[in-house]
Amino acid sequence: MPKTGQIRFEKHLLIKNKNEAIAVADVNQDGKLDLTAGPYWFEGPDWKQHPLRDVSEPNKEFMGNNGEYLYDLNGDGYPDLISGSWFNDKVWWYENPGKEGLAAGRKWKEGVVTTGQTANEAMLFEDLDGDGIPELIPDRWEANHPVLVVRITPGKDGAPPRFTDFFLNKKGPNGHGMGIGDLNGDGRKDVVLSDGWYEGPAQDPWSKEWTFHKFEKSLGGHESVPMLVLDVNGDGLTDVIHGRAHDYGLLWQEQVKSEDGVIRFKQHLIDDVFSQVHYLAWADLDGDGNMEIITGKRYRAHGDGDPGAHDPVCLMRYEWDPKAKKFERDVISWDDGVSSGMQILIVDLNGDNRLDIAVAGKTGTYVLINKG
């Protein structure tokens, strides 16, 4: 059994349902952070529940929400919501009704971001071109499809936003697992998949297709979203950290120096005490100035079909030991109801200068307050 955690957390259950996505922002602009999680938004600091939208339940295993992001899309000063699903060909946005509408419990007006993106495993929200406005990048678990990037042009003074579809490469590939980062060290963001990576162009990234480079050896398939694309050991080469989303395994792919310019990795096992790692966060939970991996077990990701589907649920953090050159496990939560869904938020929710955790999974939506 994993050892007792080094950080104390105060656990709060917000709701029991099968929603697996969560976002954070000051929804009502009162100076305090709030959460959105599926059908509801939760008002900080006491997490009072309010209606937000209707969320479908396409089958007995899932609620139709695989990712949420809050961003002011219409320029009225209130954050709006972007959300998608595994089983629908649409990604939606929901317009924040503003001060009076929120106070009246009004549901948020629904609009469409993009259509035709079926088999959507998850979504990333990253500024790929450096203009200060993030792009939406859905990850499609079907490999024989191109990677879609949705460019956002926010509206002004309440006017609706515009969304523009761009495909990195019309031939693909795609696949279960995606990360964003500068893989080749040229200062530009790349898109990393299980079988290779799309190279960020030197100039206007929306003027032509991105070049795809196939890995000599696949990372394995069914990777987490996101994968972390960063330099783990400080050797100047960008590595990849990823989880096996439908098996056991949290892995570090160490990039090794190459004379021919081809990117290659040496694989290291970080942990295999739990399965179904779908989401990875990168943050400094203990405040020592060093970043850590925060992840956990997704409960019954494919129903009963995955290895370890009914193992104890958990959240973990992993600290890098520069002397031993490996990650050390520390327990956040083990077998006490808290599971990871498709997103884990690491943010100071109560203003005490400690990073807290908000997570939604099939076992419920939780806030874990960091007590040091």
C-alpha positions as CSV (number, residue, x, y, z in Angstrom):
1,M,0.0,0.0,0.0
2,P,1.3,3.5,-0.8
3,K,2.7,5.5,2.2
4,T,0.9,8.3,3.9
5,G,1.0,11.6,2.1
6,Q,3.4,14.4,3.1
7,I,0.8,17.2,2.5
8,R,-2.4,17.4,4.6
9,F,-5.6,18.1,2.6
10,E,-9.0,19.0,3.8
11,K,-11.6,17.1,1.6
12,H,-14.9,18.6,0.5
13,L,-17.4,16.6,-1.6
14,L,-19.3,19.0,-3.9
15,I,-21.6,16.5,-5.6
16,K,-21.9,12.8,-6.5
17,N,-22.4,12.3,-10.2
18,K,-20.5,10.9,-13.2
19,N,-19.3,14.3,-14.5
20,E,-15.5,14.1,-15.3
21,A,-14.6,17.7,-16.2
22,I,-14.1,20.8,-14.2
23,A,-12.9,24.5,-14.7
24,V,-12.1,27.4,-12.5
25,A,-12.6,31.2,-12.8
26,D,-14.4,34.1,-11.1
27,V,-17.7,33.2,-12.6
28,N,-19.8,36.0,-11.0
29,Q,-17.0,38.6,-10.8
30,D,-17.1,39.0,-7.0
31,G,-13.4,38.6,-6.5
32,K,-13.6,34.9,-5.4
33,L,-12.8,31.9,-7.5
34,D,-15.7,29.6,-8.5
35,L,-15.9,26.2,-10.2
36,T,-17.9,24.8,-13.1
37,A,-18.5,21.0,-13.2
38,G,-21.0,19.6,-15.7
39,P,-24.5,20.8,-15.0
40,Y,-23.6,23.2,-12.3
41,W,-21.3,26.0,-11.2
42,F,-20.2,26.2,-7.5
43,E,-19.8,29.6,-5.9
44,G,-16.6,30.1,-3.8
45,P,-15.6,30.1,-1.1
46,D,-18.4,27.9,0.3
47,W,-19.2,26.1,-3.0
48,K,-22.9,26.8,-3.2
49,Q,-24.4,24.9,-6.1
50,H,-26.1,26.8,-9.0
51,P,-27.6,25.6,-12.3
52,L,-25.5,26.1,-15.4
53,R,-26.7,23.9,-18.3
54,D,-28.2,20.5,-19.2
55,V,-25.6,17.7,-19.8
56,S,-26.6,14.6,-21.6
57,E,-26.0,11.1,-20.3
58,P,-25.4,9.1,-23.5
59,N,-25.2,5.8,-21.6
60,K,-25.1,4.4,-18.1
61,E,-21.3,4.8,-17.8
62,F,-20.8,8.4,-18.8
63,M,-22.0,11.9,-18.5
64,G,-21.5,13.8,-21.8
65,N,-18.7,16.1,-20.7
66,N,-15.0,15.3,-21.4
67,G,-13.5,18.8,-20.9
68,E,-14.3,22.3,-19.7
69,Y,-12.6,25.7,-20.1
70,L,-13.6,29.1,-18.9
71,Y,-12.8,32.1,-21.0
72,D,-14.5,35.4,-21.8
73,L,-15.5,34.7,-25.4
74,N,-17.8,37.7,-26.0
75,G,-15.9,40.5,-24.2
76,D,-18.5,41.3,-21.6
77,G,-16.1,40.7,-18.6
78,Y,-17.7,37.4,-17.5
79,P,-16.1,34.1,-18.3
80,D,-18.0,31.8,-20.7
81,L,-17.7,28.0,-20.9
82,I,-16.4,25.7,-23.6
83,S,-17.3,22.0,-23.3
84,G,-17.2,18.9,-25.4
85,S,-18.1,15.2,-25.2
86,W,-16.8,11.8,-26.3
87,F,-19.9,10.8,-28.2
88,N,-21.2,14.0,-30.0
89,D,-19.9,15.6,-33.1
90,K,-20.1,19.1,-31.6
91,V,-18.1,21.3,-29.2
92,W,-20.3,23.9,-27.5
93,W,-19.9,27.2,-25.7
94,Y,-22.2,28.6,-23.1
95,E,-22.7,32.3,-22.6
96,N,-22.4,33.5,-19.0
97,P,-25.7,35.3,-18.2
98,G,-23.9,38.0,-16.2
99,K,-24.6,39.4,-12.7
100,E,-28.4,39.5,-12.8
101,G,-28.7,36.2,-14.7
102,L,-26.4,34.3,-12.3
103,A,-28.3,35.7,-9.3
104,A,-31.6,34.6,-10.8
105,G,-30.3,31.0,-11.5
106,R,-30.6,31.4,-15.2
107,K,-29.1,28.6,-17.4
108,W,-26.4,29.7,-19.8
109,K,-27.2,30.1,-23.5
110,E,-25.7,27.4,-25.7
111,G,-23.8,28.0,-28.9
112,V,-21.6,25.8,-31.2
113,V,-17.9,26.1,-31.5
114,T,-17.3,23.4,-34.1
115,T,-19.0,20.3,-35.6
116,G,-17.9,17.1,-37.1
117,Q,-15.3,16.2,-34.4
118,T,-16.5,12.7,-33.4
119,A,-14.6,10.3,-31.2
120,N,-13.2,13.2,-29.2
121,E,-11.1,11.8,-26.3
122,A,-10.4,15.2,-24.7
123,M,-9.5,18.8,-25.4
124,L,-6.5,21.0,-24.8
125,F,-6.7,24.8,-24.5
126,E,-3.3,26.3,-25.5
127,D,-2.0,29.4,-27.1
128,L,-0.1,27.9,-30.0
129,D,0.8,31.1,-31.9
130,G,1.7,33.4,-29.0
131,D,-1.0,36.0,-29.6
132,G,-2.4,35.8,-26.1
133,I,-5.6,34.0,-27.2
134,P,-5.7,30.2,-26.6
135,E,-6.7,27.7,-29.3
136,L,-8.9,24.7,-28.7
137,I,-7.3,21.4,-29.8
138,P,-9.5,18.3,-29.5
139,D,-7.7,15.0,-29.4
140,R,-9.4,12.3,-31.5
141,W,-8.8,8.7,-30.4
142,E,-9.1,7.6,-34.1
143,A,-5.6,7.8,-35.6
144,N,-6.6,8.0,-39.2
145,H,-7.9,11.6,-38.9
146,P,-6.3,15.0,-39.0
147,V,-5.7,17.1,-35.8
148,L,-8.1,19.9,-35.6
149,V,-7.2,23.3,-34.1
150,V,-10.1,25.8,-33.4
151,R,-8.9,29.4,-33.6
152,I,-10.9,31.8,-31.4
153,T,-11.7,35.4,-32.2
154,P,-13.4,36.8,-29.1
155,G,-16.3,39.2,-29.5
156,K,-16.3,42.7,-28.0
157,D,-18.8,44.3,-25.6
158,G,-21.1,41.2,-25.7
159,A,-20.9,40.3,-29.4
160,P,-20.5,36.6,-30.1
161,P,-17.1,35.1,-30.8
162,R,-16.0,33.7,-34.2
163,F,-14.4,30.2,-34.5
164,T,-12.2,29.1,-37.3
165,D,-11.2,25.4,-38.0
166,F,-7.7,24.7,-39.0
167,F,-6.2,21.2,-39.6
168,L,-2.6,20.7,-38.8
169,N,-2.2,18.2,-41.6
170,K,-5.1,16.9,-43.7
171,K,-3.6,13.4,-43.9
172,G,-3.2,13.1,-40.1
173,P,-2.4,11.2,-38.0
174,N,-4.2,11.7,-34.7
175,G,-4.8,9.3,-31.8
176,H,-5.5,8.8,-28.1
177,G,-3.0,11.0,-26.3
178,M,-1.7,14.5,-26.9
179,G,0.7,17.0,-25.4
180,I,1.8,20.6,-26.2
181,G,5.4,21.8,-25.8
182,D,8.7,22.7,-27.5
183,L,9.9,19.2,-28.3
184,N,12.8,20.1,-30.6
185,G,14.1,23.1,-28.7
186,D,13.5,25.7,-31.4
187,G,11.4,28.0,-29.2
188,R,8.1,27.1,-30.8
189,K,5.3,24.9,-29.5
190,D,4.8,21.5,-31.1
191,V,1.9,19.0,-30.8
192,V,3.0,15.6,-29.6
193,L,1.1,12.4,-30.2
194,S,1.8,8.7,-29.4
195,D,3.3,8.0,-32.8
196,G,5.1,11.3,-33.5
197,W,4.9,15.0,-33.4
198,Y,3.7,18.0,-35.5
199,E,6.4,20.7,-35.7
200,G,5.4,24.3,-35.0
201,P,6.2,26.3,-38.2
202,A,8.9,29.1,-38.1
203,Q,6.4,31.7,-39.4
204,D,2.7,32.1,-39.5
205,P,1.4,28.8,-38.2
206,W,-1.9,29.1,-39.9
207,S,-0.6,29.7,-43.5
208,K,0.3,26.1,-44.3
209,E,0.2,22.5,-42.9
210,W,2.5,21.5,-40.1
211,T,5.2,18.9,-40.8
212,F,4.6,15.5,-39.0
213,H,7.6,13.6,-37.8
214,K,7.0,9.9,-37.0
215,F,8.8,8.4,-33.9
216,E,11.0,5.4,-34.6
217,K,9.1,3.7,-31.8
218,S,5.6,4.6,-30.7
219,L,5.0,5.7,-27.1
220,G,2.5,2.9,-26.9
221,G,-1.0,4.2,-27.7
222,H,-3.8,5.2,-25.4
223,E,-1.8,7.9,-23.8
224,S,-3.0,10.6,-21.3
225,V,-4.4,14.0,-22.4
226,P,-2.3,15.9,-21.8
227,M,1.1,14.4,-22.0
228,L,3.7,16.6,-20.3
229,V,6.2,18.0,-22.8
230,L,9.1,19.5,-20.8
231,D,12.8,19.1,-19.7
232,V,12.6,16.8,-16.7
233,N,16.3,16.5,-15.8
234,G,17.7,19.8,-16.9
235,D,19.9,18.5,-19.7
236,G,18.5,20.9,-22.3
237,L,16.5,18.2,-24.1
238,T,12.7,18.1,-23.9
239,D,11.2,14.9,-22.5
240,V,7.7,13.5,-22.5
241,I,5.7,12.3,-19.4
242,H,2.6,10.3,-20.1
243,G,0.2,7.8,-18.5
244,R,-1.4,4.7,-19.9
245,A,-5.0,5.7,-20.1
246,H,-6.4,2.2,-20.3
247,D,-3.7,0.1,-18.6
248,Y,-1.1,0.4,-15.8
249,G,1.8,2.7,-16.1
250,L,3.0,6.3,-15.6
251,L,6.1,6.8,-17.8
252,W,9.0,9.2,-18.5
253,Q,10.4,9.3,-22.0
254,E,13.8,10.8,-21.6
255,Q,15.0,12.4,-24.9
256,V,18.6,11.3,-25.7
257,K,21.1,13.2,-27.7
258,S,21.1,12.4,-31.4
259,E,23.8,13.1,-34.0
260,D,21.3,12.8,-36.9
261,G,18.7,15.1,-35.5
262,V,16.1,12.4,-35.0
263,I,14.3,12.6,-31.7
264,R,14.6,9.4,-29.7
265,F,13.7,8.5,-26.1
266,K,14.9,6.2,-23.3
267,Q,11.9,5.0,-21.4
268,H,11.6,5.0,-17.6
269,L,8.8,3.6,-15.5
270,I,7.6,6.1,-12.9
271,D,4.9,4.1,-11.3
272,D,2.5,1.2,-12.0
273,V,0.6,0.9,-8.7
274,F,-2.6,2.1,-10.3
275,S,-4.1,2.1,-13.8
276,Q,-6.1,4.4,-16.2
277,V,-4.0,7.6,-16.0
278,H,-5.9,10.0,-18.2
279,Y,-4.8,13.4,-17.0
280,L,-1.5,14.9,-15.8
281,A,-0.9,18.2,-14.1
282,W,2.4,20.0,-13.5
283,A,2.6,22.2,-10.4
284,D,4.4,22.9,-7.1
285,L,2.0,21.6,-4.5
286,D,4.4,21.7,-1.5
287,G,5.8,25.1,-2.3
288,D,9.5,24.2,-2.4
289,G,10.1,25.7,-5.8
290,N,10.2,22.4,-7.6
291,M,7.4,21.3,-10.0
292,E,5.7,17.9,-9.5
293,I,3.5,15.6,-11.4
294,I,-0.1,15.4,-10.1
295,T,-2.3,12.6,-11.4
296,G,-4.6,9.8,-10.4
297,K,-6.7,6.9,-11.3
298,R,-9.7,7.4,-13.5
299,Y,-12.5,5.1,-12.3
300,R,-13.9,2.6,-14.8
301,A,-12.7,4.5,-17.9
302,H,-14.0,1.8,-20.2
303,G,-16.5,0.3,-17.7
304,D,-15.2,-3.0,-16.7
305,G,-13.0,-3.4,-19.7
306,D,-9.7,-2.0,-18.5
307,P,-7.0,-3.6,-16.3
308,G,-7.5,-2.5,-12.7
309,A,-10.9,-0.9,-13.4
310,H,-12.0,-1.7,-9.8
311,D,-8.7,-1.1,-8.0
312,P,-8.7,1.6,-5.3
313,V,-9.1,5.1,-6.7
314,C,-6.3,7.6,-5.9
315,L,-4.6,10.9,-6.5
316,M,-0.8,11.0,-6.4
317,R,2.0,13.5,-6.8
318,Y,5.6,12.7,-7.9
319,E,8.6,14.7,-6.9
320,W,11.8,14.7,-9.1
321,D,14.9,13.6,-7.2
322,P,17.8,15.2,-9.1
323,K,20.4,13.0,-7.3
324,A,18.7,9.7,-7.9
325,K,17.4,11.0,-11.3
326,K,14.0,9.5,-10.7
327,F,10.5,10.5,-9.5
328,E,9.4,9.7,-5.9
329,R,5.7,9.0,-5.2
330,D,3.8,10.8,-2.5
331,V,0.1,10.1,-1.8
332,I,-2.5,12.8,-2.0
333,S,-5.5,10.4,-1.6
334,W,-5.8,6.6,-1.5
335,D,-9.1,4.7,-1.6
336,D,-11.2,7.4,0.1
337,G,-13.5,8.2,-2.8
338,V,-11.5,10.8,-4.8
339,S,-10.7,9.7,-8.3
340,S,-9.4,11.5,-11.3
341,G,-11.6,12.2,-14.3
342,M,-10.5,14.1,-17.4
343,Q,-9.2,17.2,-15.6
344,I,-7.4,18.1,-12.4
345,L,-7.2,21.7,-11.4
346,I,-4.2,22.9,-9.3
347,V,-5.0,26.5,-8.1
348,D,-5.0,28.5,-4.9
349,L,-8.8,28.5,-4.2
350,N,-8.9,30.3,-0.9
351,G,-6.1,32.8,-1.1
352,D,-3.8,31.3,1.5
353,N,-0.9,31.1,-0.9
354,R,-1.1,27.3,-1.0
355,L,-2.1,25.4,-4.2
356,D,-5.3,23.4,-3.8
357,I,-6.9,20.7,-5.9
358,A,-10.3,20.5,-7.6
359,V,-11.1,17.3,-9.5
360,A,-14.2,15.7,-11.0
361,G,-14.5,12.0,-11.6
362,K,-17.1,9.3,-11.8
363,T,-16.9,9.0,-8.0
364,G,-17.8,12.6,-7.4
365,T,-16.5,16.2,-7.7
366,Y,-14.1,17.2,-4.9
367,V,-12.2,20.1,-3.6
368,L,-9.0,19.3,-1.6
369,I,-7.7,22.3,0.4
370,N,-4.0,22.2,1.0
371,K,-3.3,22.6,4.7
372,G,0.5,22.4,4.3
